[in-house]
């Protein structure tokens, strides 16, 4: 009977150890899966931050255009193009948001050309306030892009690292980064 008791105790200990290992693996799997989901939510939040910054940028551009129009009526064609641009809004793809950001950057260059042609425009207090606001919005947009890319980077690294890559499997795939405009990746000419 002593031998059987030792065997039973050994079997019970083995079963308990196996259960602990299985529970640990299941717990790790669930925790890793939840971590991926949290990271996905952070990416969605960062994407929404880009939407907010682009909307604010669009609104400020619209107000700037109204101010510039008061000073430069004959530049209406350039300014009308800016107004014609639409806010990408919710549901826009990352590519559409990038195209919108590139188009508004080009429009801002046109507004700056108008300002250079009309020095009195620079002196207008309302226009100066709008220019400061645009600068602030551009900084906010850059911060939103950086936040989005940081979250995408963390997610992409996590799904590639072993053993979490086992959990990621085909369920989670790499996310795209918000790319810089081609014009902004080139060297700036310094003409004085």
RAVEN-V723424 format. One record per residue. N is the residue number from 1. RES is the residue in one small letter. PSI is psi in radians with two decimals (999 if undefined). Layout:
BEGIN
N:RES:PSI + N:RES:PSI
END
This chain:
BEGIN
1:x:-0.57 + 2:x:-0.64 + 3:x:-0.75 + 4:x:-0.66 + 5:x:-0.71 + 6:x:-0.70 + 7:x:-0.74 + 8:x:-0.78 + 9:x:-0.72 + 10:x:-0.74 + 11:x:-0.75 + 12:x:-0.76 + 13:x:-0.76 + 14:x:-0.75 + 15:x:-0.75 + 16:x:-0.76 + 17:x:-0.78 + 18:x:-0.76 + 19:x:-0.74 + 20:x:-0.76 + 21:x:-0.80 + 22:x:-0.78 + 23:x:-0.69 + 24:x:-0.78 + 25:x:-0.79 + 26:x:-0.74 + 27:x:-0.76 + 28:x:-0.75 + 29:x:-0.83 + 30:x:-0.75 + 31:x:-0.76 + 32:x:-0.75 + 33:x:-0.78 + 34:x:-0.63 + 35:x:-0.76 + 36:x:-0.72 + 37:x:-0.71 + 38:x:-0.73 + 39:x:-0.66 + 40:x:-0.70 + 41:x:-0.71 + 42:x:-0.67 + 43:x:-0.75 + 44:x:-0.72 + 45:x:-0.75 + 46:x:-0.66 + 47:x:-0.71 + 48:x:-0.63 + 49:x:-0.64 + 50:x:-0.75 + 51:x:-0.78 + 52:x:-0.79 + 53:x:-0.71 + 54:x:-0.67 + 55:x:-0.78 + 56:x:-0.71 + 57:x:-0.80 + 58:x:-0.79 + 59:x:-0.77 + 60:x:-0.68 + 61:x:-0.72 + 62:x:-0.75 + 63:x:-0.68 + 64:x:-0.72 + 65:x:-0.75 + 66:x:-0.71 + 67:x:-0.81 + 68:x:-0.66 + 69:x:-0.65 + 70:x:-0.50 + 71:x:-0.48 + 72:x:1.32 + 73:x:-0.62 + 74:x:-0.08 + 75:x:0.29 + 76:x:-0.59 + 77:x:-0.82 + 78:x:-0.75 + 79:x:-0.60 + 80:x:-0.59 + 81:x:-0.66 + 82:x:-0.78 + 83:x:-0.62 + 84:x:-0.41 + 85:x:2.45 + 86:x:2.62 + 87:x:2.30 + 88:x:-0.48 + 89:x:3.13 + 90:x:2.53 + 91:x:-0.13 + 92:x:2.54 + 93:x:2.89 + 94:x:-0.69 + 95:x:-0.77 + 96:x:-0.67 + 97:x:-0.71 + 98:x:-0.74 + 99:x:-0.71 + 100:x:-0.78 + 101:x:-0.72 + 102:x:-0.75 + 103:x:-0.72 + 104:x:-0.55 + 105:x:-0.75 + 106:x:-0.68 + 107:x:-0.69 + 108:x:-0.64 + 109:x:-0.71 + 110:x:-0.73 + 111:x:-0.71 + 112:x:-0.63 + 113:x:-0.71 + 114:x:-0.73 + 115:x:-0.70 + 116:x:-0.57 + 117:x:-0.36 + 118:x:1.50 + 119:x:-0.52 + 120:x:-0.44 + 121:x:-0.66 + 122:x:-0.54 + 123:x:-0.29 + 124:x:2.21 + 125:x:-0.74 + 126:x:-0.72 + 127:x:-0.69 + 128:x:-0.72 + 129:x:-0.73 + 130:x:-0.69 + 131:x:-0.73 + 132:x:-0.72 + 133:x:-0.72 + 134:x:-0.75 + 135:x:-0.73 + 136:x:-0.74 + 137:x:-0.68 + 138:x:-0.70 + 139:x:-0.72 + 140:x:-0.71 + 141:x:-0.73 + 142:x:-0.71 + 143:x:-0.70 + 144:x:-0.71 + 145:x:-0.78 + 146:x:-0.74 + 147:x:-0.78 + 148:x:-0.86 + 149:x:-0.60 + 150:x:-0.74 + 151:x:-0.70 + 152:x:-0.72 + 153:x:-0.81 + 154:x:-0.74 + 155:x:-0.84 + 156:x:-0.66 + 157:x:-0.75 + 158:x:-0.70 + 159:x:-0.21 + 160:x:-0.33 + 161:x:2.34 + 162:x:2.45 + 163:x:-0.05 + 164:x:-0.47 + 165:x:-0.44 + 166:x:-0.73 + 167:x:-0.71 + 168:x:-0.80 + 169:x:-2.29 + 170:x:-0.09 + 171:x:-0.64 + 172:x:2.30 + 173:x:2.82 + 174:x:2.51 + 175:x:2.69 + 176:x:2.57 + 177:x:2.75 + 178:x:1.96 + 179:x:2.64 + 180:x:2.65 + 181:x:2.55 + 182:x:-0.74 + 183:x:-0.53 + 184:x:-0.10 + 185:x:-0.11 + 186:x:2.79 + 187:x:2.53 + 188:x:2.28 + 189:x:2.26 + 190:x:1.61 + 191:x:2.10 + 192:x:999
END
